[in-house]
Amino acid sequence: MATILIVEDEVLIADEIQRALIRLGHNALEPVDNSDDALATLAEQQVELVLMDVNIQGDTDGIATAILVRRQFAIPVVFLTARSDSATLNRAKVAQPFGFLLKPFTDDSLRAQLEMALYNAYEVPPPRTAASEEMATSAPNTTQFARHFFVRHGSGHVRIAVSDILYFEALQNYVRLHTATSSYVFDSTLKELEQKLPPCFFKTHRSHIVNLDHVQAYVEGCVLLGKEYIPVSRACKEELKNRIHLLG
């Protein structure tokens, strides 16, 4: 039996999924219908799997929310959707889901997706990966901004060049700074950081600030930095496209 969170903005469907999970012997938490409530629930309760509708309402859709779930909580996500077109599937891939369940579904298809997702998430050893390659960087114009920060590391501080920073990630009461090879955690808020960063940094979501000089690719709702896809909220999408000079 697994504890499962349902993220679905259609009440009748959410209720039916909850009943199906109970029939299959799982502990189904009260469904939520938006990204904020999903992340809040995961911060407060032990959850082993999330069933996520791709097209939930709000500023952050299901795919962007799934990326946040993976990054902040390392909890497997199985997507729910009524669409199986290539565009939807390609967008969903960037969140690295553990399954993809088409609506309407049966108890048998739901059982199969859940069993495979839980097995792959918790019983299969993670594959060994090669060390990340260093990314080429171009120093931004920092005439009015610091060229480096000293960030807490262990019992001291290390110097990080601003041009080496890929992105910042807000996690509850602290911030995680990511470079191509390392990450560092320190006490701050994204609002405080924004005032210290040069113009090449852009807030794609209320929990992420990215270095536009390191953006390698754009997929609807996400940007790729290094090997990570970072969510872009609907409110920031158009400005981001202008800032990265998106063509076509």
Secondary structure by P-SEA (a helix, b strand, c coil): ccbbbbbcccaaaaaaaaaaaaaaccccccccccaaaaaaaaaccccccccccccccccccaaaaaaaaaacccbbbbbbcccccaaaaaaaaaacccccccccccaaaaaaaaaaaaaaaccccbbbbccccbbbbbbccccccccccccccccbbbbbbcccccbbbbcccbbbbbcccbbbbbbbcaaaaaaacccccccccccccccccccccccccccccccbbbbbcccaaaaaaaaacccc
